[in-house]
Each structure stands twice: as structure tokens, then as C-alpha cells.
Amino acid sequence: MKQATLKDIAEQLNLSITTVSKALKGYPDVSKKTRAMVKELATTLNYKPNAFAVNLRTKESKTIGLIIPVIVHHFFSNVIRGIVAQAEKKGYLVIILQSNESYELEKKQLDLLMSQRVDGIIISLANGTADFKHLNTIIAQNKPLVMFDKIAKVVQCSKVIIDDRKAAYMATQHLIDTGCKRIAHFRGALLPQNSIDRFLGYKKALIDNGFPYDPSLVYICECGDMSFEEGQKNAKQLLEDHNDVDGIFINTDLVAIGAMTEFSKQGVKIPEDISIVGFSNWFMSSVISPGLTTIDQPGYDMGKSAFKQLFKEIKAKKKNKPFTPKTVTLETALVKRDSTK
């Protein structure tokens, strides 16, 4: 069956196309009887408005683009849920793309979204992104852009973040407060701002408490901060390098769980021998044994906030009103479980 059109409805009811269009939109200058008649036939014929034509007329696509580093990740899946929940309320479709932590793929995906004429873009940067020219090009074209989690401070757009330094400081301070004397850090890749800030928070907590900073206690997750295997590898290396470490702050929960698995295999008891604090508060963190002490990262709220900010900027653009980029900082909390004393 071919797609019904306004003309089909108009011909069957012997009305003008303009009257049918007004009736479907609920215009008061069309009688209630005619509106009801038109809507009933439209339902019978399964009439759907031509979205392309509507978009041309309104200059809106009612779609937004979302680029994230990885989809199969507790934090990012929560962000997606938050964005989609808010987008649906406003009648927006979300195009979700995964950069796989690749700068080159991220650039291609931004070009793709621009060619699809999305109304705005939300992005968390890939670990490999060190050049921000592609992002500044989007802004120069007056396309609303909101960053979250992995951001670039030098790009002048709105951002939704947590205070990673403060959260990392809190995690490290907890290890110190519970008696740890020699504290290591498994950090993320060198480039992402959140990885840098978590490292700086760890380092500051040590110095503020009179602990010497030892760079040999910092292990980089070369393959990314989402790798279970990276946690295993770094834990094994730590045991070979240092036999006096009694606490570790780890950049993400998945890496932390990998480390815990290796320690268990090696006969290292948690928290008796080594205390561990993770970051993100995955579901898995609460069901493993021992439960993982971690920083709760509000992914769902971050997604909601990112869309709300983007929507404000889309509306401002539609009305030709200027908007000032805004940085929204969400609160985090330490969730204490049995991986620390």
C-alpha cells in the first residue's frame, strides 16, 4: 500500500489540501466536525506527515547526534538512557555513533552528522583526540555542540562534567584515612582531560597528606581505561615491581575488577593486603566479592543535563538569539564497600 498523502485525504472528503492540513493541526478556523472527519480518515489510511517536507519548512530535522567512545560500558549506557529519555520528551530522534576511541573515526562521524543536518551534537571525545580543529569547525558553523565527560577545555562550547580532580582526591584520601601508606594509581590514557584530572587529584591528595609522590607507582592503561585485561596486566606488573604497595586508586571499575581478579589469582587478599578504590560505580562493582569501593559517576543525570543544555542552545539558535557556553558540574560521591578497610 502506498503512503497516503494530504491530497488523498482531501480528494476522498472533497476538501482542499489546505483545509485538511489545518484540520490535522487542530486549527480553530476549521469546524470540529471537519477536524474529526479528517483525523478519522487519516488514521484509517495510516497517514504520516512527510518529515522531509516538514524539516525543509521549519529548518529543523528534529534529530541530534551523539558520539561516544564506546557503547558497551556501564557509564556510557547510562548517559545514552538519560539523553534519549529527555530527547523523546521533546520529540527528538537521537543518532548514536561510536568512535571506538579513534580520532579519525570521530572526525568522519562529525562530518556524517553535519551532512544529515542534525540540529545539534553531543560528544564525549575519543582517547586519541589531541587536535580540536574538527570541533571548532562545528562551532564556527553555528551548530550547537555540547561535550560531556571527556572534554577539551580549550574548545568554546557547553560542557557537562564532574570534578574529576576532586573525586580522585576523595578516593585517594579514603585510602589514606583507612591506613594505606604506599598508594599506587592505575590511570587512563595520557590525552583525555578526565584521565589527567584524576591523576592530578591522586597526586595532590598524596602531597597534601605528606606522602611522597613516586612516579613508578603510576601505571598507564595503554589500551584504554575500559580494559579488564589492562587491570590484570598492571596488577601483575605491580606485584613484580613493588611488594610494599597497600592501596591503589584505579581509573575505572572495569580495570579495577581486572586487577582484583589477578590479585586473587596471586593469593593477594583484598583489603587485608591491598585496598582498592575504583571509579564509575558499575553494577558489577556491587555484586563481585569483595564489593568494590568506588566513585559514583552520575551517568544518567549527565545525559539528561547534556540534552537539556543542547536543547536550550537549539531553541536560542532558532530564535536567532546568542547563547553563552555553559559548564555544568555534577556532584559525585564515594561508595564504600569491602575492597577497602
TALINUR-V80728 format. One record per backbone hydrogen bond with DSSP energy under -0.5 kcal/mol. CO is the residue of the C=O (numbers start at 1). NH is the residue of the N-H. If there is no record, write none. Layout:
{{CO/NH} {CO/NH}}
//
This chain:
{{4/48} {5/9} {6/10} {7/11} {8/12} {9/13} {10/14} {10/15} {16/20} {17/21} {18/22} {19/23} {20/24} {21/25} {22/27} {23/26} {27/30} {31/35} {32/36} {33/37} {34/38} {35/39} {36/40} {37/41} {38/42} {39/43} {40/44} {41/45} {42/47} {43/46} {49/51} {50/54} {51/55} {52/56} {53/57} {54/58} {55/59} {55/60} {62/93} {63/119} {63/120} {64/95} {65/122} {66/68} {66/97} {67/124} {68/99} {69/100} {71/73} {73/77} {74/78} {75/79} {76/80} {77/81} {78/82} {79/83} {80/84} {81/85} {82/86} {83/87} {84/88} {85/89} {86/90} {87/90} {87/92} {88/91} {93/64} {93/95} {94/96} {95/66} {95/97} {97/68} {97/99} {99/102} {101/103} {101/128} {102/106} {103/107} {104/108} {105/109} {106/110} {107/111} {108/112} {109/113} {110/114} {111/115} {112/116} {113/118} {114/117} {119/144} {120/65} {121/146} {122/67} {123/148} {126/129} {128/130} {132/136} {133/137} {134/138} {135/139} {136/140} {137/141} {138/143} {139/142} {142/144} {144/121} {145/158} {146/123} {147/160} {148/150} {149/151} {150/125} {151/193} {152/155} {154/156} {155/157} {158/147} {159/328} {160/149} {161/330} {162/164} {163/167} {164/168} {165/169} {166/170} {167/171} {168/172} {169/173} {170/174} {171/175} {172/176} {173/177} {174/178} {175/180} {176/179} {182/184} {182/246} {182/247} {184/249} {185/187} {185/219} {186/251} {187/221} {192/196} {193/197} {194/198} {195/199} {196/200} {197/201} {198/202} {199/203} {200/204} {201/205} {202/206} {203/207} {204/208} {205/209} {206/211} {207/210} {212/214} {213/215} {214/217} {215/218} {217/185} {217/219} {219/187} {220/222} {221/224} {224/227} {226/228} {227/231} {228/232} {229/233} {230/234} {231/235} {232/236} {233/237} {234/238} {235/239} {236/240} {237/241} {238/242} {246/275} {247/184} {248/250} {248/277} {249/186} {252/256} {253/257} {254/258} {255/259} {256/260} {257/261} {258/262} {259/263} {260/264} {261/265} {262/266} {263/268} {264/267} {267/269} {269/273} {269/274} {275/248} {276/293} {277/250} {278/295} {279/253} {280/297} {282/285} {283/286} {283/287} {284/287} {284/288} {285/292} {291/293} {291/339} {293/278} {294/296} {294/335} {295/280} {295/297} {296/298} {296/333} {297/299} {298/302} {299/303} {300/304} {301/305} {302/306} {303/307} {304/308} {305/309} {306/310} {307/311} {308/312} {309/313} {310/314} {311/315} {312/316} {313/317} {314/318} {315/319} {316/321} {317/320} {323/325} {326/159} {326/328} {327/329} {328/161} {328/330} {330/163} {333/296} {333/335} {334/336} {335/294} {337/340} {339/276}}
//
